[in-house]
């Protein structure tokens, strides 16, 4: 009967997932590829489940995700204990992996990180992903925390409300002059639109709130927050621009609101592992506080 997961095998699995191949993991662990393969095989036999899909790069199975998450938590606790004991070793500063959406990253999130106490003792590893997808990185064990649009807690995680990220439907004055033909609900569904990537449904949802249609199939994909804003200002299409980015351009006349007073809000939440790690707690408190200042309050 299995009573525990061997630490060396668990850490080897994590190395394979992080490095992408058995050979790269072997180099990182200073062992032979055959040793890595044997450890993974032994761990899978011990658990009785396949843990890795042997693709390039390798990917953890659903069971593998559970073990990977455990391995990261183990590493975080180990680092935290070493710092409390004053053992520097080779572990270095605490490494916190966080998934965050591009618009938060481009507006309020990075300034918030600079306010984390004892920031010099923390190294941030940020993953940029759509807010509807960041929770998946938590499930896979790739990150310790995430800014997400889902209030439903990922297994093993805590959830804190952050606030509403507000978006304003906007376009350049020239774009509006070229495409406006009557009420907004009539011409907007057929007008060229800017989207972030294939996961971005904000513009479609906004158009559906006006008419029984999606946004136009004539769409430009611009996968950076700043590039999205600039594409809208350049007149390539209309789009929902984050309020902090839109306001200066609206004041200068580079953008106009398509329907003054109408906006689109996206609720944001902070999810993190249920783990008693000081650095993670400090970051969570700081991010929550900064979000309260930068975002609109969630409805009670």
N, C-alpha and C positions, 0 to 999 in steps of 0.2 A: 504493500500500500504506500502511495506517495505521501510524504509528510511535508516536504519543502521543495522549493525550486533552487537548484544549485546556482549560486551567484555567478560563477565563472561562465556557465552556459547562458544564463540570462543576459549578462553583459556582452557576450559574444553575439547573441541574437540582435541586440541593440546596435552593435557595431556594424553588422551586416546590413541592417535596414538603413542606418545613417550613411554608410559608405556606398551602398548600392550594389556591391558585388562581394563574393567570398574572397577574392584576391585582394581587393582594397581593404576589406576588414582585417585580413591576415596581416597586411602591412601596418595597419594602425595599431594592431594588438601585439605586433612583433612575434607572431607565430606563423606556422606554415598554413597554406590554404587547406591542406588535408586535416589539420588540427581543428580549423574552424568548421569544416564540413562535418567532422566527427562529433563536435560539441553540439551542433544544431541537430544532427540525427539522433543523438542520445537524448537531447531535451524533448524532441518530438515523440520519441518512443516512451519517455517517462510520462509525458502528459497524455499520450495516446491520441494526438491530433497533429495535423499538418499546420505548421506555423508560418511557413514562407511559400509564396508563389515564386518559382524559380524563373522569373522574367528578368529583363535587363532594363532598368534596375529592378532588383528584387522588391517585392511588396509583401507586407504581412497579411495573412489571412485574418478573419475576424478573431480567431483565437490568438493569433500572433499579435494583434493589436493590444489585447489584454496584457500579454507578457511584456511587450514594448513599453506600454504605459507604466507597468510595475517597475521595469528597469530604469526608466527616467526618474520615477519617484524615489527609487532606491539611491540613485546617484545624487539627487537633490538633497535628500536627508543626510547622506554621507558627507557632502560638502558642508552642509549647515553644521553638523556635529563637529567637524574638523575646525571650523572657524570659531565655534564656541569654546573649544578646547585649546585654541591658540596654536593649532597644528597647521602650518602653511602648506607643507608638502608641495606637490605639483598640481594640486587642483585649481589653484588660482582663485579669481573672483567667482562669485555665484553667477551661473549662466541661466538666464530666464528666457525661455522661448515663448513668444506671444504672437498670436494671429490677429491681424487687425485689417479692417477694410481701408481701401486707398483714400477715400475722402476724409476719414478720421485722421489718417496718417498725414495728409496734406494740410490739415487745419489745426486741430487742437491736441492730438495725441503726443506728438514729439515734444512740444513745450511742456506737456504734463510730465514726461519722463525726466526732464531736467530738474523737476522739483522733488524727485524721490530722495529721501534722506540717505546719506552715505552712498550716493550714487557711484562713487569711484570703486565701490566694492561689488558692483553688479555689472555684468555684461549682458546686454540685451541682444537677443536673436529674434528679429522680427520677420514674420511671414505675412506677405500682403495677399489678401484673398477677399472676395466678396463677403459681405456680412452674412449672407445666407449660406455661405459655405464654410465659414471659419469653425463652426461647431464640429464639422467632420474631421478637422485636424486634431481636435481634442479627442475624439473617439479613436483616431488612429494612434494616439499617443505621441504625435509629432510635436505638440506644443503643450505647455503647462497652463496657459491661460489664453483667452480669446475675447475680443469684442465681437458680439454676435447679435443678430436681430431676433434670436429665439429665446423666449423666457423659459422654455422647457429645459431643465438641467440635463446635461449629458451625464451618463452613469459615472458616479464617483466625483462629481463636480458640484461646486456651490455657485449660485447665481446672485448677482447684485444688479439692480436697475441703474442705468446710467442717465438716460434722458432721451429726448427726441432730436434727431438730426433733421434739420429743416432744409428743404430744397425748394428753389423758386423756378417756375417755368419761364424760360427767358430765351431771347434770340437777339441778333443784331438788328438795329433799325432798318437797314437795307433789306435784310431777309424778310422782315415783316411786311415791308412795302411790296416786295416781289410776290409774296405768297398769300397775303390776306385778301380774302374774297368773302366778306360777310362775317357772320358770327364765328367765334373760335371753334366751336364744336363741328362746324362744317368744313373748315379748311385745314385745321391742324392734323387730322388723321391722314391726309394725303401729302403733307409737307415733309421734306427731307429731315431726318432726325439723327442726333448723335447718341450712340450708346457706348458704354464702357467696354463690354465684352459680351459673350454669348449668355452669360448669367444675368446680365442687367435687364431687368423687367420694369424698372421704374417708369420709363417713358410710356410703355404699353399700358401700365396700370393707370397712369394719369389720363391718357386718352380715353380709356374705358370709363373713367369717371365722368367724362364729358359726352361720349357717344358710344354706340354699340360697335366698337371697332378697336383694333390695335393701332399702334403707331405705324407709319408708312414702312413699306418694305425697302424703300430707298433710305438706307441707313449707313452711317459711317461709324466704324468701330475704332475708338481711340482709348487705349488701355492705360492711361495715366490720368490722375485727377486734374493736374495742371493742363495737360494736353486737351482733355475734355473741355475744360473752361475756355481755353484758347480757340478751340475749333468752333464752339458756339459763338464766341465773340467775332471770329473771322467770317461768320456767315455761312458755314458749311451746312448747318442745320440748326434746329432748335434743341433744347435739352433742359433737364432739371439740374440746375447748378447749385452746389452747396451754398447756403446763405452767406457764410463768411467770405466766400470767393465772389459771390454775385454782387454784394452790396457796393463795393468800390466801383465796379464796372457800371452798375446802374446809376450811381451818382455822377459818374463821368460822362454818361450817355453812350458808352460803348455797348451796353445791353439795354433792352427794355423788357419789362415784365409782360408776358403774354396775357395775363389776366390779373391785374393788380389786386392784391389782397388774397389771392388764391395761392396755396402752397401745398407741398406734399411732405409729410413727416414720416420718418423711419425710426421706430423704437430701437434703442441699443441697450445691450446688457453686457455685463462683465461675467464671464464664467471662468472658474479656475478649479484646479484639483483640490480635493479636501486633504490638504497637506500642511502640516505645521512647520512651515519653512519661513524664517523671519523675512528674508528678502522678498518672497512672494507676497507676504502680508503687507509689507511696506508699499510695494508697488500697487497692490489692490486698493489700499486706503488712499494713495495719492491720485490714482486714476479716477476713482469715484468722486473725490473732491473736485478735481479739475473738470470733470464732465458736468458736475452740477453748475459750474460757472459758464461753461462753453455751450451747453446744450439747453434746449427747452425742457421744462419739467414734463414727466410722464403724467398722464391723467390719473387721478387717484381713484 
